[in-house]
Amino acid sequence: MQVFVRGNNTNESADRTSTTFRFVVYRVLQDHRWLLPATFASGLILLIGPYGRSSRMLTLAASVTMGISAYIWGYATRALKRLHPRWPKLHHFKRTEYEKVWDALSLCHSQASEAATGFTDEASLVTTGGKCVENLIELLSITSKDEILEIGCGVGRVGSILALRCRSWTGADISSNMLKHATARLTGLCNIKLVHLSGAGLAEIKDKSFNVVYSTNVFAHLDELDRWRYIEEGYRVLRPGGRIYVDNVDLEGDAGWSVFLSDYVRSKREEHPPYIPRPSTASELTTYLARAGFLAIGSHWIPPLVIAIGTKPLGERSPRGEQAKPT
Ligand SMILES: C[S@@+](CC[C@H](N)C(=O)[O-])C[C@H]1O[C@@H](n2cnc3c(N)ncnc32)[C@H](O)[C@@H]1O
């Protein structure tokens, strides 16, 4: 297993440290509500200790103050909890600041697992990952000879199962925190590799190095231009005859529409977080595949998802997407 870690500049690391710090403080205060009253209490006891014996009134005043501060603290944490129940406030990040956003969502293993998959328990990761592997095997006819790349692998929910069914599995992700948790989860598998992406795109991956490229539960969080970028890049890193699979929440289906609507309702109550899902239509995904040069393009629906697949032609061929590039 191999992890490429990219260096950060000072501003990026200061931003990340500040977000991390705020979130860690928030979590500690949430988890240990006795902290502040205890701090006030000990401070007050220290303060009034020398006078305690001589003035009952002072002791009484200290007790009242302690009671009030404890009440204020309890109120403040309830208010905080209502504002952002589990996640750090990330509204100051742009949608395209993927690394900062997803690093802030993956500070500890359970948080990373929930952000990446919606679950924290290993049994659910195995069940849902297994279903995704069945879809991939069926739609892309995966065999034990395939060398496979996942774009946006998270904690390796799918890779931990798929690696047992192919020659090699590589998980690429923009978040170094996610990759740390994936590394821990995938210990023991010898045919896997993890790649830290230095930005949106597959700059770290060589041309024609995989038979299969897939991305699941990632496109919803990307800007549309980056969806296209990953499909174009997927074409580049696939060998001739290689297969691609991408999915997103289906804007046109009832289940996908419910997901969209519930996020819309939520966004009216709160500011939009930068990772809020944005669905696709089958025609958006298949258009990117066709423009990149893929053949045998198909759409499949597993509500709430729409899945698009394609095959890189065997012969060299100019990608149709080049028509759209400026000359
Ligand atoms: C919802 S999780 C899905 C994880 C995994 N595919 C799964 O289904 O279990 C989205 C993942 O995409 C990664 N990600 C977000 N933006 C990315 C980008 N521009 N390039 C690569 N990975 C990205 C995040 O770090 C996160 O691990």
The ligand as an SDF file (V2000), in Angstrom:
LIG
                    3D

 27 29  0  0  0  0  0  0  0  0999 V2000
  -19.2720   10.8700   -0.1530 C   0  0  0  0  0  0  0  0  0  0  0  0
  -17.6010   10.3650   -0.1900 S   0  0  0  0  0  0  0  0  0  0  0  0
  -17.6720    8.8460   -1.1310 C   0  0  0  0  0  0  0  0  0  0  0  0
  -16.5660    7.8830   -0.7780 C   0  0  0  0  0  0  0  0  0  0  0  0
  -16.5820    6.5620   -1.5320 C   0  0  0  0  0  0  0  0  0  0  0  0
  -16.6170    6.7410   -2.9510 N   0  0  0  0  0  0  0  0  0  0  0  0
  -17.7620    5.7240   -1.1020 C   0  0  0  0  0  0  0  0  0  0  0  0
  -18.7660    5.6740   -1.8270 O   0  0  0  0  0  0  0  0  0  0  0  0
  -17.6790    5.1240   -0.0190 O   0  0  0  0  0  0  0  0  0  0  0  0
  -16.8410   11.5120   -1.3040 C   0  0  0  0  0  0  0  0  0  0  0  0
  -15.3260   11.3250   -1.3720 C   0  0  0  0  0  0  0  0  0  0  0  0
  -14.8340   12.0850   -2.4780 O   0  0  0  0  0  0  0  0  0  0  0  0
  -13.6710   12.7710   -2.0760 C   0  0  0  0  0  0  0  0  0  0  0  0
  -13.5700   13.9520   -2.9140 N   0  0  0  0  0  0  0  0  0  0  0  0
  -14.2710   15.1040   -2.8110 C   0  0  0  0  0  0  0  0  0  0  0  0
  -13.9080   15.9490   -3.7850 N   0  0  0  0  0  0  0  0  0  0  0  0
  -12.9680   15.3070   -4.5250 C   0  0  0  0  0  0  0  0  0  0  0  0
  -12.2130   15.6520   -5.6570 C   0  0  0  0  0  0  0  0  0  0  0  0
  -12.3440   16.8460   -6.2750 N   0  0  0  0  0  0  0  0  0  0  0  0
  -11.3380   14.7580   -6.1370 N   0  0  0  0  0  0  0  0  0  0  0  0
  -11.1820   13.5570   -5.5440 C   0  0  0  0  0  0  0  0  0  0  0  0
  -11.8580   13.1670   -4.4630 N   0  0  0  0  0  0  0  0  0  0  0  0
  -12.7420   14.0280   -3.9540 C   0  0  0  0  0  0  0  0  0  0  0  0
  -13.8700   13.0740   -0.6090 C   0  0  0  0  0  0  0  0  0  0  0  0
  -12.6640   13.3060    0.0590 O   0  0  0  0  0  0  0  0  0  0  0  0
  -14.5830   11.8090   -0.1430 C   0  0  0  0  0  0  0  0  0  0  0  0
  -13.6630   10.8450    0.2630 O   0  0  0  0  0  0  0  0  0  0  0  0
  1  2  1  0
  2  3  1  0
  2 10  1  0
  3  4  1  0
  4  5  1  0
  5  6  1  0
  5  7  1  0
  7  8  2  0
  7  9  1  0
 10 11  1  0
 11 12  1  0
 11 26  1  0
 12 13  1  0
 13 14  1  0
 13 24  1  0
 14 15  1  0
 14 23  1  0
 15 16  2  0
 16 17  1  0
 17 18  1  0
 17 23  2  0
 18 19  1  0
 18 20  2  0
 20 21  1  0
 21 22  2  0
 22 23  1  0
 24 25  1  0
 24 26  1  0
 26 27  1  0
M  CHG  2   2   1   9  -1
M  END
$$$$
